[in-house]
Amino acid sequence: MQAFVYQAPATRVIFGPGTLARLPEEVARLGATRALVLCTPEQRASAERVAALLGARAAGIFDRATMHVPIESAREARAEAERLGADCAVAIGGGSTTGLGKAIALESGLPIVAVPTTYAGSEMTPIYGLTEGGLKKTGRDERVRPKSVIYDPELTLSLPFAMTVTSAFNAIAHAAEGLYAPDVNPVIALMAEEGIARFYKALALMWTDGPQDLEARGDSLVGAWLCGTVLGATTMGLHHKLCHTLGGSFNLPHAEVHTVMLPHALAYNAKAAEAALWRVGRALGVKGKGDPMSSPRALQDLARLYGAPTSLAELGMPADGLDRAADLAVQNQYANPRPLERAALRALLQRAFDGAPPQP
């Protein structure tokens, strides 16, 4: 019998089509009167819609969120929040925007209301990341966990299918790695397997019926909620270490890196975490226990089927950066079922660069 500790996260979730309209009451519940709306430059129109909904409670818009939260961007956003006298942040968008909100909250303690438009799952975690000098560092602090999350499937209907797939793989990675984390427990394991299964079924539905399927979009947001909760409750391992290294040091796109790297990271751990990989396989429709390598292979096959990238070369990774990536990966090691060995990781990175099949 497994002994464990489980503490439920203190995040309020509002779920359903059209729930963006409830944003003003969520901000009011926090006692906030001056909300700074955060977004990427591409999502300025969505931020303006949010600001219009908030009316007098909107303090302004900061539209310069970017991948991996560069420290310079975080400082700029913090200064803008202070200049405007903001007492709350509303983050609309994906993980980059939520991450920027967390960077503000880390120093100011400002409460965050997250309105996800992708499946990154950051909105359900107390994890933050900042990139400085080409290195991405992460940490945990309950001050950065959003107080409220509004999951409105209608806001994801315009997400292109290609981005939907890579965002889903990003979320699946949280759950898959959580299944072999040292602090996993039965509740989190159930969430992880269900989260992966939701995405597996929803992607298949969108592949056949089109990305405008609202039911599939809703299931995907439930998947993001579950997978994000798993990430927030467990210790990250090799996969997240590699993705943080590749993203922060080589400025590669976050979700796409997760998509390419997940099969290889799971394969690296296959012999040391067989039970976890069997559960991943079950969620992906793999029949029976069989070979734990069936899960990594199934994930790469799914990515290829849906037209997602399967090699680091496609993402612009320089071949001469692989040695540096391997060196960085063994520094400040994350907990992992199999020890991180530099030579084995260098070989893993080469396979990922080439788009070769995953190997244990």
DRENDO-1510 file (C-alpha; in Angstrom, 1 decimal, always signed):
<recs>
REC; n; res; u; v; w
REC; 1; MET; +0.0; +0.0; +0.0 .
REC; 2; GLN; +1.4; +3.4; -1.0 .
REC; 3; ALA; +1.6; +6.1; +1.7 .
REC; 4; PHE; +1.1; +9.6; +0.4 .
REC; 5; VAL; +0.2; +13.2; +1.1 .
REC; 6; TYR; -2.3; +15.0; -1.1 .
REC; 7; GLN; -3.3; +18.7; -0.8 .
REC; 8; ALA; -6.0; +20.0; -3.0 .
REC; 9; PRO; -5.0; +23.2; -4.9 .
REC; 10; ALA; -6.8; +26.4; -3.9 .
REC; 11; THR; -7.9; +27.5; -7.4 .
REC; 12; ARG; -11.5; +28.3; -8.3 .
REC; 13; VAL; -12.6; +27.0; -11.8 .
REC; 14; ILE; -15.4; +28.4; -13.9 .
REC; 15; PHE; -16.0; +26.1; -16.9 .
REC; 16; GLY; -18.3; +26.2; -19.9 .
REC; 17; PRO; -19.1; +27.9; -23.2 .
REC; 18; GLY; -19.6; +31.6; -22.8 .
REC; 19; THR; -18.1; +31.8; -19.3 .
REC; 20; LEU; -15.8; +34.6; -20.3 .
REC; 21; ALA; -18.8; +36.8; -19.5 .
REC; 22; ARG; -18.4; +36.0; -15.8 .
REC; 23; LEU; -14.9; +37.5; -15.7 .
REC; 24; PRO; -16.1; +40.8; -14.1 .
REC; 25; GLU; -17.7; +39.0; -11.2 .
REC; 26; GLU; -14.5; +36.9; -10.7 .
REC; 27; VAL; -12.4; +40.1; -10.5 .
REC; 28; ALA; -14.9; +41.6; -8.1 .
REC; 29; ARG; -14.8; +38.5; -5.9 .
REC; 30; LEU; -11.1; +39.3; -5.4 .
REC; 31; GLY; -11.9; +42.8; -4.3 .
REC; 32; ALA; -9.9; +44.2; -7.2 .
REC; 33; THR; -10.8; +47.5; -8.8 .
REC; 34; ARG; -7.8; +47.9; -11.2 .
REC; 35; ALA; -7.0; +44.8; -13.3 .
REC; 36; LEU; -4.1; +44.8; -15.7 .
REC; 37; VAL; -4.9; +42.7; -18.7 .
REC; 38; LEU; -2.0; +40.7; -20.1 .
REC; 39; CYS; -1.6; +39.1; -23.6 .
REC; 40; THR; +0.8; +38.5; -26.4 .
REC; 41; PRO; +1.0; +41.0; -29.3 .
REC; 42; GLU; -1.0; +38.6; -31.4 .
REC; 43; GLN; -3.8; +38.4; -28.9 .
REC; 44; ARG; -4.3; +42.2; -28.5 .
REC; 45; ALA; -7.9; +42.0; -29.8 .
REC; 46; SER; -8.8; +39.4; -27.2 .
REC; 47; ALA; -7.3; +41.6; -24.5 .
REC; 48; GLU; -9.3; +44.6; -25.7 .
REC; 49; ARG; -12.4; +42.4; -25.5 .
REC; 50; VAL; -11.5; +41.5; -21.9 .
REC; 51; ALA; -10.8; +45.1; -21.0 .
REC; 52; ALA; -14.2; +46.1; -22.5 .
REC; 53; LEU; -15.9; +43.5; -20.3 .
REC; 54; LEU; -14.2; +44.8; -17.2 .
REC; 55; GLY; -15.1; +48.4; -18.0 .
REC; 56; ALA; -14.0; +50.7; -15.1 .
REC; 57; ARG; -12.2; +47.7; -13.4 .
REC; 58; ALA; -9.7; +47.6; -16.3 .
REC; 59; ALA; -6.5; +49.5; -15.5 .
REC; 60; GLY; -4.8; +48.9; -18.9 .
REC; 61; ILE; -3.4; +46.3; -21.3 .
REC; 62; PHE; +0.2; +45.0; -21.4 .
REC; 63; ASP; +0.6; +43.2; -24.7 .
REC; 64; ARG; +4.2; +42.1; -24.7 .
REC; 65; ALA; +4.1; +38.6; -23.2 .
REC; 66; THR; +6.5; +36.3; -24.9 .
REC; 67; MET; +7.8; +32.7; -24.7 .
REC; 68; HIS; +9.9; +31.6; -21.7 .
REC; 69; VAL; +9.3; +34.9; -19.9 .
REC; 70; PRO; +12.5; +36.8; -20.4 .
REC; 71; ILE; +13.5; +38.6; -17.2 .
REC; 72; GLU; +13.5; +41.9; -19.1 .
REC; 73; SER; +9.8; +41.4; -20.1 .
REC; 74; ALA; +8.9; +40.4; -16.5 .
REC; 75; ARG; +10.6; +43.6; -15.1 .
REC; 76; GLU; +8.8; +45.7; -17.7 .
REC; 77; ALA; +5.4; +44.2; -16.8 .
REC; 78; ARG; +6.0; +44.6; -13.1 .
REC; 79; ALA; +6.8; +48.3; -13.6 .
REC; 80; GLU; +3.7; +48.8; -15.7 .
REC; 81; ALA; +1.5; +47.2; -13.0 .
REC; 82; GLU; +3.0; +49.4; -10.4 .
REC; 83; ARG; +2.7; +52.5; -12.6 .
REC; 84; LEU; -1.0; +51.8; -13.2 .
REC; 85; GLY; -1.7; +50.9; -9.6 .
REC; 86; ALA; -3.0; +47.5; -10.6 .
REC; 87; ASP; -4.4; +45.3; -7.8 .
REC; 88; CYS; -5.1; +42.3; -10.1 .
REC; 89; ALA; -3.8; +40.7; -13.3 .
REC; 90; VAL; -6.0; +39.0; -15.9 .
REC; 91; ALA; -4.0; +36.8; -18.2 .
REC; 92; ILE; -5.7; +35.8; -21.5 .
REC; 93; GLY; -3.8; +33.4; -23.7 .
REC; 94; GLY; -1.5; +30.5; -23.4 .
REC; 95; GLY; +1.4; +29.6; -21.1 .
REC; 96; SER; +3.5; +32.6; -22.0 .
REC; 97; THR; +0.8; +35.1; -20.8 .
REC; 98; THR; +0.0; +33.1; -17.7 .
REC; 99; GLY; +3.8; +32.9; -17.0 .
REC; 100; LEU; +4.1; +36.7; -17.3 .
REC; 101; GLY; +1.2; +37.1; -14.8 .
REC; 102; LYS; +3.1; +34.8; -12.4 .
REC; 103; ALA; +6.3; +36.8; -12.8 .
REC; 104; ILE; +4.3; +39.9; -11.7 .
REC; 105; ALA; +2.7; +38.0; -8.8 .
REC; 106; LEU; +6.0; +36.6; -7.6 .
REC; 107; GLU; +7.2; +40.0; -6.4 .
REC; 108; SER; +4.0; +41.9; -5.9 .
REC; 109; GLY; +1.6; +39.2; -4.7 .
REC; 110; LEU; -1.1; +40.5; -7.2 .
REC; 111; PRO; -3.8; +37.9; -7.6 .
REC; 112; ILE; -4.2; +36.4; -11.1 .
REC; 113; VAL; -7.3; +35.5; -13.0 .
REC; 114; ALA; -6.3; +33.2; -15.9 .
REC; 115; VAL; -8.3; +32.8; -19.1 .
REC; 116; PRO; -6.6; +30.1; -21.1 .
REC; 117; THR; -6.9; +29.9; -24.8 .
REC; 118; THR; -4.5; +26.9; -25.2 .
REC; 119; TYR; -3.9; +23.7; -23.3 .
REC; 120; ALA; -0.6; +24.6; -21.5 .
REC; 121; GLY; -2.0; +24.0; -18.0 .
REC; 122; SER; +0.2; +26.6; -16.3 .
REC; 123; GLU; -3.0; +28.2; -14.9 .
REC; 124; MET; -3.3; +25.2; -12.5 .
REC; 125; THR; +0.2; +25.3; -11.0 .
REC; 126; PRO; +2.3; +27.3; -8.6 .
REC; 127; ILE; +5.2; +26.9; -10.9 .
REC; 128; TYR; +6.9; +29.9; -12.5 .
REC; 129; GLY; +9.8; +30.2; -15.0 .
REC; 130; LEU; +12.1; +33.0; -15.9 .
REC; 131; THR; +14.8; +33.2; -18.5 .
REC; 132; GLU; +17.9; +35.2; -17.9 .
REC; 133; GLY; +21.2; +35.1; -19.7 .
REC; 134; GLY; +20.1; +32.2; -21.9 .
REC; 135; LEU; +19.1; +30.0; -19.0 .
REC; 136; LYS; +15.6; +29.2; -17.9 .
REC; 137; LYS; +15.1; +28.7; -14.2 .
REC; 138; THR; +11.9; +27.5; -12.6 .
REC; 139; GLY; +10.5; +27.6; -9.1 .
REC; 140; ARG; +7.4; +27.0; -7.0 .
REC; 141; ASP; +5.6; +29.6; -5.0 .
REC; 142; GLU; +1.9; +29.6; -4.0 .
REC; 143; ARG; +1.7; +33.4; -4.6 .
REC; 144; VAL; +1.8; +32.8; -8.4 .
REC; 145; ARG; -1.0; +30.2; -8.5 .
REC; 146; PRO; -4.0; +31.9; -10.2 .
REC; 147; LYS; -7.0; +32.5; -7.9 .
REC; 148; SER; -9.6; +31.9; -10.6 .
REC; 149; VAL; -9.4; +30.1; -13.9 .
REC; 150; ILE; -12.1; +30.6; -16.6 .
REC; 151; TYR; -12.2; +27.7; -19.1 .
REC; 152; ASP; -14.4; +28.9; -22.0 .
REC; 153; PRO; -14.2; +26.4; -24.9 .
REC; 154; GLU; -15.5; +29.0; -27.3 .
REC; 155; LEU; -12.2; +30.9; -26.9 .
REC; 156; THR; -10.2; +27.9; -28.3 .
REC; 157; LEU; -12.3; +27.4; -31.4 .
REC; 158; SER; -9.9; +29.7; -33.4 .
REC; 159; LEU; -6.8; +27.8; -32.3 .
REC; 160; PRO; -5.4; +26.2; -35.5 .
REC; 161; PHE; -5.3; +22.4; -35.5 .
REC; 162; ALA; -1.5; +22.4; -35.7 .
REC; 163; MET; -1.2; +24.5; -32.5 .
REC; 164; THR; -4.0; +22.4; -30.9 .
REC; 165; VAL; -1.9; +19.3; -31.4 .
REC; 166; THR; +1.4; +20.7; -30.0 .
REC; 167; SER; -0.5; +22.3; -27.1 .
REC; 168; ALA; -2.1; +19.0; -26.3 .
REC; 169; PHE; +1.2; +17.2; -26.3 .
REC; 170; ASN; +2.6; +19.9; -23.9 .
REC; 171; ALA; -0.3; +19.0; -21.5 .
REC; 172; ILE; +0.1; +15.2; -22.0 .
REC; 173; ALA; +3.8; +15.6; -21.1 .
REC; 174; HIS; +2.8; +17.0; -17.7 .
REC; 175; ALA; +0.6; +14.0; -17.0 .
REC; 176; ALA; +2.9; +11.4; -18.4 .
REC; 177; GLU; +5.9; +12.5; -16.3 .
REC; 178; GLY; +3.7; +13.0; -13.3 .
REC; 179; LEU; +2.9; +9.2; -13.4 .
REC; 180; TYR; +6.5; +8.3; -12.4 .
REC; 181; ALA; +7.3; +11.3; -10.2 .
REC; 182; PRO; +8.6; +10.4; -6.7 .
REC; 183; ASP; +5.6; +12.2; -5.1 .
REC; 184; VAL; +2.8; +10.8; -7.2 .
REC; 185; ASN; -0.3; +9.5; -5.4 .
REC; 186; PRO; -3.4; +7.5; -6.5 .
REC; 187; VAL; -5.5; +10.7; -6.9 .
REC; 188; ILE; -3.0; +12.4; -9.1 .
REC; 189; ALA; -2.4; +9.2; -11.1 .
REC; 190; LEU; -6.1; +9.0; -11.9 .
REC; 191; MET; -6.1; +12.6; -13.0 .
REC; 192; ALA; -3.0; +12.0; -15.2 .
REC; 193; GLU; -4.4; +9.0; -17.0 .
REC; 194; GLU; -7.8; +10.7; -17.5 .
REC; 195; GLY; -6.2; +13.8; -18.8 .
REC; 196; ILE; -4.2; +11.9; -21.4 .
REC; 197; ALA; -7.2; +9.9; -22.4 .
REC; 198; ARG; -9.3; +13.1; -22.9 .
REC; 199; PHE; -6.7; +14.6; -25.3 .
REC; 200; TYR; -6.3; +11.3; -27.2 .
REC; 201; LYS; -10.1; +11.1; -27.8 .
REC; 202; ALA; -10.5; +14.9; -28.5 .
REC; 203; LEU; -7.7; +15.1; -31.0 .
REC; 204; ALA; -9.1; +12.1; -32.9 .
REC; 205; LEU; -12.5; +13.8; -33.0 .
REC; 206; MET; -11.1; +17.1; -34.2 .
REC; 207; TRP; -9.1; +15.2; -36.8 .
REC; 208; THR; -12.2; +13.6; -38.3 .
REC; 209; ASP; -14.9; +16.3; -37.6 .
REC; 210; GLY; -12.8; +19.4; -37.7 .
REC; 211; PRO; -11.3; +21.7; -35.1 .
REC; 212; GLN; -14.6; +23.6; -34.6 .
REC; 213; ASP; -16.1; +20.7; -32.6 .
REC; 214; LEU; -17.1; +22.5; -29.3 .
REC; 215; GLU; -17.5; +19.2; -27.4 .
REC; 216; ALA; -13.9; +18.2; -28.3 .
REC; 217; ARG; -12.6; +21.6; -27.4 .
REC; 218; GLY; -14.3; +21.3; -24.0 .
REC; 219; ASP; -12.8; +17.9; -23.4 .
REC; 220; SER; -9.4; +19.3; -24.3 .
REC; 221; LEU; -9.8; +22.0; -21.7 .
REC; 222; VAL; -10.8; +19.4; -19.1 .
REC; 223; GLY; -7.6; +17.6; -20.1 .
REC; 224; ALA; -5.6; +20.7; -19.7 .
REC; 225; TRP; -7.1; +21.2; -16.2 .
REC; 226; LEU; -6.3; +17.7; -15.2 .
REC; 227; CYS; -2.8; +17.6; -16.7 .
REC; 228; GLY; -1.9; +21.0; -15.3 .
REC; 229; THR; -3.1; +19.9; -11.8 .
REC; 230; VAL; -0.8; +16.8; -12.1 .
REC; 231; LEU; +2.2; +19.1; -13.0 .
REC; 232; GLY; +1.4; +21.4; -10.0 .
REC; 233; ALA; +1.3; +18.4; -7.6 .
REC; 234; THR; +4.3; +16.5; -8.6 .
REC; 235; THR; +8.1; +16.9; -9.1 .
REC; 236; MET; +9.3; +17.4; -12.7 .
REC; 237; GLY; +11.7; +15.0; -14.3 .
REC; 238; LEU; +13.9; +14.6; -17.3 .
REC; 239; HIS; +11.4; +15.6; -19.9 .
REC; 240; HIS; +10.8; +19.0; -18.4 .
REC; 241; LYS; +14.5; +19.5; -17.7 .
REC; 242; LEU; +15.2; +18.9; -21.4 .
REC; 243; CYS; +12.4; +21.2; -22.6 .
REC; 244; HIS; +13.4; +24.0; -20.2 .
REC; 245; THR; +17.0; +23.7; -21.4 .
REC; 246; LEU; +16.1; +23.7; -25.1 .
REC; 247; GLY; +13.5; +26.4; -24.9 .
REC; 248; GLY; +15.4; +28.8; -22.6 .
REC; 249; SER; +18.9; +28.4; -24.0 .
REC; 250; PHE; +18.0; +28.0; -27.7 .
REC; 251; ASN; +14.7; +29.9; -27.8 .
REC; 252; LEU; +12.8; +27.1; -29.4 .
REC; 253; PRO; +9.0; +27.1; -29.4 .
REC; 254; HIS; +7.7; +25.7; -26.1 .
REC; 255; ALA; +4.8; +23.4; -27.1 .
REC; 256; GLU; +6.6; +22.1; -30.2 .
REC; 257; VAL; +9.7; +21.2; -28.1 .
REC; 258; HIS; +7.4; +19.2; -25.7 .
REC; 259; THR; +5.9; +17.4; -28.7 .
REC; 260; VAL; +9.3; +16.3; -30.1 .
REC; 261; MET; +10.9; +15.4; -26.8 .
REC; 262; LEU; +8.2; +13.5; -25.0 .
REC; 263; PRO; +8.6; +10.2; -26.8 .
REC; 264; HIS; +12.3; +10.3; -26.3 .
REC; 265; ALA; +12.2; +11.2; -22.6 .
REC; 266; LEU; +9.6; +8.5; -21.9 .
REC; 267; ALA; +11.7; +6.0; -23.8 .
REC; 268; TYR; +14.8; +6.9; -21.7 .
REC; 269; ASN; +12.8; +6.0; -18.6 .
REC; 270; ALA; +10.9; +3.0; -20.0 .
REC; 271; LYS; +12.7; +0.3; -18.1 .
REC; 272; ALA; +12.8; +2.3; -14.8 .
REC; 273; ALA; +9.1; +3.2; -14.9 .
REC; 274; GLU; +7.3; +0.4; -16.6 .
REC; 275; ALA; +4.0; +0.7; -14.6 .
REC; 276; ALA; +3.8; +4.4; -15.4 .
REC; 277; LEU; +4.3; +3.9; -19.1 .
REC; 278; TRP; +1.7; +1.1; -19.2 .
REC; 279; ARG; -0.8; +3.6; -17.8 .
REC; 280; VAL; +0.2; +6.2; -20.5 .
REC; 281; GLY; -0.3; +3.5; -23.1 .
REC; 282; ARG; -3.7; +2.5; -21.7 .
REC; 283; ALA; -4.8; +6.2; -22.0 .
REC; 284; LEU; -3.6; +6.2; -25.6 .
REC; 285; GLY; -5.6; +3.1; -26.5 .
REC; 286; VAL; -2.7; +0.7; -26.5 .
REC; 287; LYS; -4.1; -2.8; -25.7 .
REC; 288; GLY; -2.6; -4.8; -22.8 .
REC; 289; LYS; +0.5; -4.1; -20.8 .
REC; 290; GLY; +3.0; -5.4; -23.3 .
REC; 291; ASP; +6.2; -3.5; -24.0 .
REC; 292; PRO; +6.5; -0.2; -22.1 .
REC; 293; MET; +8.1; +1.2; -25.3 .
REC; 294; SER; +4.7; +1.1; -27.0 .
REC; 295; SER; +3.8; +4.3; -25.3 .
REC; 296; PRO; +6.7; +6.4; -26.6 .
REC; 297; ARG; +6.2; +4.9; -30.1 .
REC; 298; ALA; +2.5; +5.6; -30.0 .
REC; 299; LEU; +3.1; +9.2; -29.1 .
REC; 300; GLN; +5.5; +9.8; -31.9 .
REC; 301; ASP; +3.2; +8.1; -34.3 .
REC; 302; LEU; +0.3; +10.3; -33.2 .
REC; 303; ALA; +2.4; +13.5; -33.7 .
REC; 304; ARG; +3.4; +12.3; -37.2 .
REC; 305; LEU; -0.3; +11.4; -38.0 .
REC; 306; TYR; -1.5; +14.9; -37.0 .
REC; 307; GLY; +1.3; +16.7; -38.9 .
REC; 308; ALA; +3.2; +17.9; -35.8 .
REC; 309; PRO; +7.0; +18.3; -35.7 .
REC; 310; THR; +8.9; +15.2; -34.7 .
REC; 311; SER; +12.5; +16.5; -34.9 .
REC; 312; LEU; +14.4; +19.3; -33.2 .
REC; 313; ALA; +15.9; +20.2; -36.6 .
REC; 314; GLU; +12.4; +21.2; -37.8 .
REC; 315; LEU; +12.2; +23.7; -34.9 .
REC; 316; GLY; +15.5; +25.4; -35.7 .
REC; 317; MET; +17.7; +23.7; -33.2 .
REC; 318; PRO; +21.4; +24.2; -34.2 .
REC; 319; ALA; +23.2; +20.9; -34.6 .
REC; 320; ASP; +26.3; +22.4; -32.9 .
REC; 321; GLY; +24.1; +23.1; -29.8 .
REC; 322; LEU; +23.4; +19.5; -28.9 .
REC; 323; ASP; +26.6; +19.1; -26.9 .
REC; 324; ARG; +25.8; +22.2; -24.9 .
REC; 325; ALA; +22.2; +21.0; -24.3 .
REC; 326; ALA; +23.5; +17.7; -23.0 .
REC; 327; ASP; +25.9; +19.5; -20.7 .
REC; 328; LEU; +23.1; +21.8; -19.3 .
REC; 329; ALA; +20.8; +18.8; -18.9 .
REC; 330; VAL; +23.0; +17.2; -16.3 .
REC; 331; GLN; +23.4; +20.3; -14.3 .
REC; 332; ASN; +20.9; +20.9; -11.4 .
REC; 333; GLN; +19.3; +17.6; -12.2 .
REC; 334; TYR; +15.6; +17.1; -11.8 .
REC; 335; ALA; +14.3; +14.0; -10.0 .
REC; 336; ASN; +14.0; +11.1; -12.5 .
REC; 337; PRO; +13.5; +7.3; -12.3 .
REC; 338; ARG; +16.7; +6.7; -14.3 .
REC; 339; PRO; +19.9; +8.7; -13.4 .
REC; 340; LEU; +20.7; +11.4; -16.0 .
REC; 341; GLU; +23.8; +10.2; -17.8 .
REC; 342; ARG; +25.5; +12.6; -20.1 .
REC; 343; ALA; +26.4; +10.2; -22.9 .
REC; 344; ALA; +22.9; +8.6; -23.0 .
REC; 345; LEU; +21.3; +12.1; -23.0 .
REC; 346; ARG; +23.6; +13.2; -25.9 .
REC; 347; ALA; +22.4; +10.2; -27.9 .
REC; 348; LEU; +18.8; +10.9; -27.0 .
REC; 349; LEU; +19.2; +14.5; -28.2 .
REC; 350; GLN; +20.7; +13.3; -31.4 .
REC; 351; ARG; +17.7; +11.0; -32.1 .
REC; 352; ALA; +15.4; +13.9; -31.3 .
REC; 353; PHE; +17.3; +16.2; -33.6 .
REC; 354; ASP; +17.1; +13.7; -36.4 .
REC; 355; GLY; +13.5; +12.7; -35.8 .
REC; 356; ALA; +14.5; +9.1; -35.3 .
REC; 357; PRO; +12.4; +6.5; -33.4 .
REC; 358; PRO; +12.7; +6.7; -29.6 .
REC; 359; GLN; +14.9; +4.2; -27.9 .
REC; 360; PRO; +15.4; +3.1; -24.3 .
</recs>
